[in-house]
Amino acid sequence: MARPGRLSIRGDIHAEPASRPPMLDVVCDLWHPESNPGGYLSLGVAENTLMHQEMIEYMKKTFNIESHFLTYGDGFTGSHLLREVAAKFINERFRPVNPVLKKHVSITSGVGPALELSSFSLCDPGDGILLGRPYYGTFPSDMGARAGAQIVAVSFGGIDPLSQEAIAFYEQALLDAKERGITTKALILCNPHNPLGRCYPRSVIEGYMRLCQKYSLHLLSDEIYALSIWDNPDAADAPGFTSALSIDTTDLIDSDLVHVLWGMSKDFGSNGIRLGCIISTNEPFQQAVEANAYWTCASALTDQATARILADTAFVDSYVATNQARLAASYAVTTRFLRENNVPYEKGGNAGFFVWIDLFTRLKKNVEIKLSEAELWALEAELQETLLRNRVFLACGKAFGSDVPGRFRIVFAHEKEYLEEGLRRMLKTVQSFSQGLRNQ
């Protein structure tokens, strides 16, 4: 007999404890040297706290409420004001070939909802979306949990995922998916890349445009870290950020297949504001977005606060420059610590606020010979649990679709004291974990 109050199949799936992200326990109990010394040090959640004070002070000075903000306003895809301001902001910062107009911008309650709304509008249940490994771990649920699209993950072996050579692997993954009966509708690029912390070269983006045109795929360019780029003296030749909007699509791809997503969470250190946008010249796509925007609309208060921020060019100039300098300094602190303690990491970073590291190097001489690949993945999960027990959170490679066990992502966009305490605790935990394996 079915139990009373039985959930749907999907409800049962999401009610399982395994469906609850570990970050939810972390963010509710964060470390503070005085008020909560026993809390978690979070080096795993992609939040930038370096500019919080500047943002708080600015919002306190400029925010005010009008009665219009307590209504449905101008609809569910953003106020007229914000869409105009956002279009101007994109034109100034992303340097599009063709000017972005208000009608090309739809506002959402974050880039995650923008991705979900895009998937719902572009894909039927069961359709595939190409995504290269390693990838932002929430992409699969953003695209599939409700819309029903499935990720067609692309592996590269020893090839740089951001290289020209990687494009052929996407094409092969598409053809392999077709053999399995999967119709692929789209390709996602995260540029700058999360978790690798680098930017795609312009020529590579152009290559993906050609691929998408060849197979009539929509290109979703997630550019949420567009302004979080910085100078790295150790990677002076690393490509800077190139928006898909800044590429002349003539002879490359039908412009109606190109859709760019951006939001406030990362570049403005404001995950809690919950505001994103979809930029597209595809009118039917925008109409589909508007028809379903009731479930993804941003609050009027968020809408107006964002409009004031983005409209203030002097503030944005100052904020972005200071943020980039602080990100560069935090990256230097992190990578110096990793080098001094012989922790391998992905070199060449100049974007975002994370470093992709290898925590298994210290363990390999103890476990590599006697453990299978499945056991190595289990060991990665055990190491993450051990880190959590020691009150430090890092996101593990499995969550990012990594092909190789033992990879973790460090988020370094924290004040120096917090960052260094987290790094020390991480290293101490790994050393203890390694010693435990040696003694088994």
Helices and strands as residue ranges (DSSP letters): H 9-15, G 17-19, H 23-27, E 41-42, H 52-62, G 67-70, H 80-93, G 102-104, E 105-108, H 111-122, E 128-132, H 139-144, E 150-154, G 164-166, H 167-179, E 184-190, H 202-215, E 218-222, G 233-235, G 244-246, G 255-257, E 258-263, G 271-273, E 276-279, H 283-291, G 293-295, H 300-311, H 313-340, E 354-358, H 364-367, H 373-389, E 392-393, E 395-396, G 397-400, E 407-411, H 416-438
